[in-house]
Amino acid sequence: MPRFGLPRLLVSLALMALLGACATKGGDNIKLDAALFNYAGAIRFSDIERAYEFIDPKLRVEKPMSQLEWERFAQVQFTGYLVKAKEPAGEGEIRQVVEVRLINRHTQVERTFLVREQWRWDAEAKQWWLTSGLPDIAQE
């Protein structure tokens, strides 16, 4: 074995372990970016059924959307979804403040309001879930 072979091997193994850890964290970030991007697209295109798939399954069981809520979403067209702030909210959680714009299809009146979103990482499902629910479009 060449001189300093073992220390170089140990350093190489340590670097590979660090890179592997970075890749895992990066993979989680890539999944977060993809989830946020796809959810925003679903909202922008008023595809509420698709947006609903991002809601935490526990929340969907505890508080399923009523027929009235589905009908309210059918009465509006989203015209904007702009992230104003995003910050970590603890291990495997983030918070976002989003400006939402929508038009009532019947009155043609546009409204703008802020939504505070809470997202959590589900390590078992390897999925980010929205735990704060869909935007409350009934708010004034």
C-alpha positions as CSV (number, residue, x, y, z in Angstrom):
1,M,0.0,0.0,0.0
2,P,1.4,3.4,-0.9
3,R,2.4,5.8,1.8
4,F,-0.6,7.7,3.3
5,G,-2.9,5.2,1.6
6,L,-5.1,4.5,4.6
7,P,-5.7,8.2,5.5
8,R,-6.5,9.1,1.9
9,L,-9.0,6.2,1.8
10,L,-10.6,7.3,5.0
11,V,-10.8,10.9,3.8
12,S,-12.3,9.7,0.5
13,L,-14.9,7.6,2.4
14,A,-15.8,10.5,4.6
15,L,-16.3,12.8,1.6
16,M,-18.5,10.2,-0.1
17,A,-20.6,10.0,3.0
18,L,-20.9,13.7,3.2
19,L,-21.9,14.0,-0.5
20,G,-24.4,11.2,0.0
21,A,-26.0,13.2,2.9
22,C,-26.0,16.3,0.8
23,A,-27.7,14.4,-2.1
24,T,-30.5,13.2,0.3
25,K,-31.1,16.7,1.5
26,G,-31.0,18.0,-2.0
27,G,-33.4,15.3,-3.1
28,D,-35.9,16.5,-0.4
29,N,-35.5,20.1,-1.6
30,I,-36.1,19.0,-5.2
31,K,-39.3,17.3,-4.0
32,L,-40.3,20.4,-2.1
33,D,-39.8,22.6,-5.1
34,A,-41.7,20.2,-7.3
35,A,-44.6,20.0,-4.9
36,L,-44.8,23.7,-4.5
37,F,-44.6,24.3,-8.3
38,N,-47.2,21.7,-9.1
39,Y,-49.6,22.9,-6.4
40,A,-49.2,26.5,-7.6
41,G,-50.0,25.3,-11.1
42,A,-53.1,23.5,-10.0
43,I,-54.4,26.6,-8.2
44,R,-53.5,29.0,-11.1
45,F,-55.5,26.8,-13.5
46,S,-58.3,26.4,-11.0
47,D,-57.8,22.6,-11.0
48,I,-59.1,22.1,-7.4
49,E,-59.3,18.3,-7.7
50,R,-55.5,18.2,-8.5
51,A,-54.7,20.8,-5.8
52,Y,-56.7,18.7,-3.3
53,E,-54.3,15.8,-3.9
54,F,-51.6,17.9,-2.1
55,I,-53.6,18.1,1.1
56,D,-52.3,16.0,3.9
57,P,-54.2,12.7,3.8
58,K,-54.9,13.0,7.6
59,L,-56.6,16.3,7.0
60,R,-58.6,14.9,4.1
61,V,-60.0,12.2,6.5
62,E,-60.5,14.6,9.5
63,K,-62.1,17.4,7.5
64,P,-63.3,16.3,4.0
65,M,-64.5,19.0,1.7
66,S,-68.3,19.3,1.6
67,Q,-70.3,19.5,-1.5
68,L,-70.9,23.2,-0.8
69,E,-67.1,23.9,-0.7
70,W,-66.6,22.1,-4.0
71,E,-69.4,24.2,-5.5
72,R,-67.8,27.4,-4.2
73,F,-64.6,26.5,-5.9
74,A,-66.5,25.9,-9.2
75,Q,-67.8,29.5,-9.0
76,V,-64.4,31.1,-9.1
77,Q,-61.5,31.4,-11.5
78,F,-58.0,31.8,-9.9
79,T,-56.1,34.6,-11.7
80,G,-53.0,34.7,-9.5
81,Y,-50.9,32.8,-7.0
82,L,-47.8,34.7,-5.9
83,V,-45.5,33.5,-3.1
84,K,-44.7,36.5,-0.9
85,A,-42.6,34.7,1.8
86,K,-41.3,31.3,2.5
87,E,-39.5,30.1,5.7
88,P,-38.6,26.9,7.5
89,A,-41.0,26.1,10.3
90,G,-39.1,23.4,12.0
91,E,-37.7,20.0,11.0
92,G,-39.4,18.9,7.8
93,E,-41.8,21.8,7.7
94,I,-42.1,25.1,5.9
95,R,-44.5,28.0,5.9
96,Q,-45.5,30.2,3.0
97,V,-47.4,33.4,2.7
98,V,-49.1,33.5,-0.7
99,E,-51.1,36.3,-2.4
100,V,-54.2,34.7,-4.1
101,R,-56.3,36.4,-6.7
102,L,-59.6,35.1,-8.0
103,I,-62.6,36.2,-10.0
104,N,-66.2,35.3,-9.2
105,R,-67.5,33.8,-12.4
106,H,-71.0,35.2,-11.8
107,T,-70.2,38.8,-10.7
108,Q,-66.9,39.2,-12.5
109,V,-65.5,40.8,-9.3
110,E,-61.8,40.1,-8.6
111,R,-60.6,39.6,-5.0
112,T,-57.1,39.5,-3.6
113,F,-56.2,38.0,-0.3
114,L,-53.3,36.4,1.6
115,V,-53.1,32.7,2.4
116,R,-50.8,31.2,5.0
117,E,-49.7,27.7,4.0
118,Q,-48.1,25.1,6.2
119,W,-46.3,22.2,4.5
120,R,-44.7,19.1,6.1
121,W,-42.4,16.4,4.8
122,D,-43.7,12.8,5.1
123,A,-40.5,10.7,5.2
124,E,-42.5,7.4,4.9
125,A,-44.4,8.5,1.8
126,K,-41.5,10.7,0.6
127,Q,-44.0,13.4,-0.1
128,W,-44.6,17.0,0.9
129,W,-48.2,17.6,2.2
130,L,-50.1,20.8,2.6
131,T,-51.4,20.7,6.2
132,S,-53.2,24.1,6.2
133,G,-55.8,23.1,3.6
134,L,-57.0,24.8,0.4
135,P,-57.4,28.6,0.3
136,D,-60.4,29.9,2.2
137,I,-62.3,31.5,-0.7
138,A,-65.3,32.4,1.5
139,Q,-63.2,35.0,3.4
140,E,-63.9,38.6,2.7
